[in-house]
Amino acid sequence: MTFLVTEKCIRCKYTDCVEVCPVDCFYEGPNMLVIHPEECIDCGLCEPECPANAIYSEDDLPEAYQPFLVLNKTLAKKWPNITQRKAPPPDADRWKDQESKHQYLEE
């Protein structure tokens, strides 16, 4: 089992979760983060740290976010690793509670 980042992260990209990850399994894209499922140790420390509630356990992943199982794995192999917290985008709070943001994903 692993934890996954869902579309709720798109255009928010808060990095609070990165700081608590003991194995540095987060990867950063242009406007969201992903978790490398083969590196995640299922500790769960990241989930409560996300201000956008974008992180789910694989076992608790809502049906609407099932495509993010593959997306996290694919993009983690493409994007650079992130190990330190960064400032979120200036308009992150405006996007935090928006639904259906998949079309805004920049790969």
Secondary structure, DSSP 8 states (H G I E B T S, - for coil): --EEE-GGGTTT---HHHHH-TT--EEE-SS-EEE-TTT-----SSGGG-TT--EEEGGG--GGGTHHHHHHHHHHHHS-B--S-----TTHHHHTT----GGG---
